[in-house]
Amino acid sequence: MRLQTNYRIMADNYLERQYEIYEARKAAWEKAKKQGKVRKTQNSGIGK
């Protein structure tokens, strides 16, 4: 039982950390977009 609980906690911590990273990147992107610094990327042509 305890081993399963430890894995669950580790998984929860990992998911929380990934979501925090996502939110930080999203906030930075939105700030740059608001300031007009975001450039659209072109399709690389892969699969054409």
N, CA, C and O atoms as a GROMACS GRO file, in nm:
protein
  192
    1MET      N    1   0.082  -0.120   0.000
    1MET     CA    2   0.000   0.000   0.000
    1MET      C    3   0.086   0.126   0.000
    1MET      O    4   0.061   0.218  -0.078
    2ARG      N    5   0.185   0.131   0.085
    2ARG     CA    6   0.266   0.252   0.096
    2ARG      C    7   0.341   0.282  -0.034
    2ARG      O    8   0.355   0.397  -0.073
    3LEU      N    9   0.389   0.177  -0.100
    3LEU     CA   10   0.462   0.194  -0.224
    3LEU      C   11   0.371   0.257  -0.330
    3LEU      O   12   0.415   0.346  -0.403
    4GLN      N   13   0.248   0.213  -0.338
    4GLN     CA   14   0.154   0.270  -0.434
    4GLN      C   15   0.126   0.416  -0.403
    4GLN      O   16   0.114   0.497  -0.494
    5THR      N   17   0.117   0.451  -0.277
    5THR     CA   18   0.094   0.588  -0.236
    5THR      C   19   0.210   0.677  -0.278
    5THR      O   20   0.190   0.789  -0.324
    6ASN      N   21   0.334   0.628  -0.260
    6ASN     CA   22   0.451   0.706  -0.300
    6ASN      C   23   0.451   0.733  -0.449
    6ASN      O   24   0.483   0.844  -0.492
    7TYR      N   25   0.416   0.633  -0.530
    7TYR     CA   26   0.410   0.653  -0.674
    7TYR      C   27   0.303   0.754  -0.711
    7TYR      O   28   0.322   0.836  -0.801
    8ARG      N   29   0.190   0.749  -0.642
    8ARG     CA   30   0.082   0.844  -0.669
    8ARG      C   31   0.128   0.986  -0.637
    8ARG      O   32   0.101   1.079  -0.713
    9ILE      N   33   0.196   1.004  -0.525
    9ILE     CA   34   0.246   1.137  -0.487
    9ILE      C   35   0.347   1.186  -0.589
    9ILE      O   36   0.345   1.302  -0.629
   10MET      N   37   0.437   1.098  -0.631
   10MET     CA   38   0.537   1.137  -0.730
   10MET      C   39   0.469   1.178  -0.860
   10MET      O   40   0.509   1.276  -0.923
   11ALA      N   41   0.368   1.103  -0.902
   11ALA     CA   42   0.296   1.134  -1.025
   11ALA      C   43   0.223   1.268  -1.011
   11ALA      O   44   0.225   1.349  -1.103
   12ASP      N   45   0.159   1.290  -0.898
   12ASP     CA   46   0.088   1.416  -0.875
   12ASP      C   47   0.185   1.533  -0.879
   12ASP      O   48   0.155   1.637  -0.938
   13ASN      N   49   0.301   1.518  -0.815
   13ASN     CA   50   0.400   1.625  -0.815
   13ASN      C   51   0.449   1.654  -0.955
   13ASN      O   52   0.467   1.769  -0.993
   14TYR      N   53   0.472   1.549  -1.033
   14TYR     CA   54   0.518   1.565  -1.170
   14TYR      C   55   0.414   1.641  -1.253
   14TYR      O   56   0.448   1.734  -1.326
   15LEU      N   57   0.288   1.600  -1.241
   15LEU     CA   58   0.183   1.666  -1.318
   15LEU      C   59   0.166   1.812  -1.276
   15LEU      O   60   0.147   1.899  -1.361
   16GLU      N   61   0.174   1.839  -1.146
   16GLU     CA   62   0.164   1.977  -1.099
   16GLU      C   63   0.277   2.061  -1.156
   16GLU      O   64   0.255   2.173  -1.201
   17ARG      N   65   0.398   2.008  -1.154
   17ARG     CA   66   0.514   2.081  -1.204
   17ARG      C   67   0.501   2.108  -1.354
   17ARG      O   68   0.530   2.218  -1.401
   18GLN      N   69   0.456   2.008  -1.429
   18GLN     CA   70   0.439   2.027  -1.573
   18GLN      C   71   0.332   2.133  -1.601
   18GLN      O   72   0.348   2.213  -1.694
   19TYR      N   73   0.226   2.135  -1.523
   19TYR     CA   74   0.121   2.234  -1.543
   19TYR      C   75   0.170   2.374  -1.509
   19TYR      O   76   0.135   2.470  -1.576
   20GLU      N   77   0.253   2.385  -1.404
   20GLU     CA   78   0.310   2.515  -1.369
   20GLU      C   79   0.401   2.566  -1.481
   20GLU      O   80   0.400   2.685  -1.513
   21ILE      N   81   0.479   2.477  -1.539
   21ILE     CA   82   0.566   2.516  -1.650
   21ILE      C   83   0.481   2.562  -1.769
   21ILE      O   84   0.512   2.662  -1.834
   22TYR      N   85   0.374   2.488  -1.797
   22TYR     CA   86   0.283   2.524  -1.906
   22TYR      C   87   0.222   2.662  -1.882
   22TYR      O   88   0.218   2.745  -1.974
   23GLU      N   89   0.175   2.688  -1.761
   23GLU     CA   90   0.114   2.817  -1.731
   23GLU      C   91   0.214   2.931  -1.746
   23GLU      O   92   0.179   3.038  -1.797
   24ALA      N   93   0.339   2.909  -1.704
   24ALA     CA   94   0.442   3.013  -1.715
   24ALA      C   95   0.471   3.042  -1.862
   24ALA      O   96   0.483   3.158  -1.901
   25ARG      N   97   0.484   2.938  -1.943
   25ARG     CA   98   0.510   2.958  -2.086
   25ARG      C   99   0.393   3.028  -2.153
   25ARG      O  100   0.413   3.116  -2.238
   26LYS      N  101   0.272   2.990  -2.115
   26LYS     CA  102   0.153   3.052  -2.173
   26LYS      C  103   0.146   3.200  -2.137
   26LYS      O  104   0.114   3.283  -2.222
   27ALA      N  105   0.174   3.232  -2.011
   27ALA     CA  106   0.172   3.371  -1.967
   27ALA      C  107   0.277   3.453  -2.041
   27ALA      O  108   0.251   3.567  -2.081
   28ALA      N  109   0.396   3.397  -2.059
   28ALA     CA  110   0.502   3.467  -2.132
   28ALA      C  111   0.462   3.488  -2.277
   28ALA      O  112   0.487   3.595  -2.333
   29TRP      N  113   0.400   3.389  -2.337
   29TRP     CA  114   0.356   3.401  -2.476
   29TRP      C  115   0.248   3.508  -2.489
   29TRP      O  116   0.252   3.590  -2.581
   30GLU      N  117   0.152   3.506  -2.396
   30GLU     CA  118   0.044   3.606  -2.402
   30GLU      C  119   0.099   3.746  -2.382
   30GLU      O  120   0.053   3.840  -2.447
   31LYS      N  121   0.197   3.763  -2.294
   31LYS     CA  122   0.258   3.894  -2.272
   31LYS      C  123   0.329   3.941  -2.398
   31LYS      O  124   0.316   4.057  -2.437
   32ALA      N  125   0.405   3.852  -2.460
   32ALA     CA  126   0.476   3.887  -2.583
   32ALA      C  127   0.376   3.919  -2.695
   32ALA      O  128   0.398   4.010  -2.774
   33LYS      N  129   0.269   3.843  -2.702
   33LYS     CA  130   0.167   3.866  -2.804
   33LYS      C  131   0.104   4.004  -2.785
   33LYS      O  132   0.079   4.077  -2.881
   34LYS      N  133   0.078   4.037  -2.660
   34LYS     CA  134   0.018   4.167  -2.629
   34LYS      C  135   0.111   4.281  -2.670
   34LYS      O  136   0.065   4.388  -2.711
   35GLN      N  137   0.242   4.259  -2.657
   35GLN     CA  138   0.340   4.361  -2.693
   35GLN      C  139   0.377   4.355  -2.841
   35GLN      O  140   0.456   4.437  -2.888
   36GLY      N  141   0.322   4.261  -2.914
   36GLY     CA  142   0.346   4.250  -3.058
   36GLY      C  143   0.477   4.184  -3.093
   36GLY      O  144   0.531   4.210  -3.200
   37LYS      N  145   0.530   4.098  -3.007
   37LYS     CA  146   0.659   4.034  -3.032
   37LYS      C  147   0.647   3.891  -3.080
   37LYS      O  148   0.749   3.827  -3.107
   38VAL      N  149   0.527   3.838  -3.092
   38VAL     CA  150   0.509   3.699  -3.134
   38VAL      C  151   0.503   3.695  -3.286
   38VAL      O  152   0.427   3.768  -3.348
   39ARG      N  153   0.586   3.608  -3.344
   39ARG     CA  154   0.586   3.590  -3.489
   39ARG      C  155   0.522   3.457  -3.522
   39ARG      O  156   0.545   3.358  -3.452
   40LYS      N  157   0.442   3.454  -3.625
   40LYS     CA  158   0.383   3.329  -3.668
   40LYS      C  159   0.490   3.249  -3.741
   40LYS      O  160   0.569   3.304  -3.817
   41THR      N  161   0.492   3.118  -3.718
   41THR     CA  162   0.587   3.032  -3.787
   41THR      C  163   0.523   2.977  -3.912
   41THR      O  164   0.401   2.957  -3.919
   42GLN      N  165   0.606   2.952  -4.011
   42GLN     CA  166   0.556   2.894  -4.135
   42GLN      C  167   0.562   2.743  -4.127
   42GLN      O  168   0.642   2.687  -4.052
   43ASN      N  169   0.478   2.679  -4.203
   43ASN     CA  170   0.479   2.535  -4.212
   43ASN      C  171   0.612   2.492  -4.272
   43ASN      O  172   0.656   2.550  -4.372
   44SER      N  173   0.677   2.394  -4.214
   44SER     CA  174   0.808   2.351  -4.260
   44SER      C  175   0.803   2.274  -4.391
   44SER      O  176   0.907   2.249  -4.452
   45GLY      N  177   0.686   2.236  -4.434
   45GLY     CA  178   0.672   2.163  -4.559
   45GLY      C  179   0.689   2.014  -4.545
   45GLY      O  180   0.693   1.942  -4.645
   46ILE      N  181   0.699   1.966  -4.423
   46ILE     CA  182   0.713   1.823  -4.401
   46ILE      C  183   0.583   1.753  -4.441
   46ILE      O  184   0.474   1.795  -4.402
   47GLY      N  185   0.597   1.649  -4.517
   47GLY     CA  186   0.479   1.572  -4.557
   47GLY      C  187   0.412   1.622  -4.682
   47GLY      O  188   0.303   1.576  -4.716
   48LYS      N  189   0.474   1.715  -4.751
   48LYS     CA  190   0.414   1.766  -4.875
   48LYS      C  191   0.454   1.680  -4.991
   48LYS      O  192   0.414   1.706  -5.104
   0.00000   0.00000   0.00000
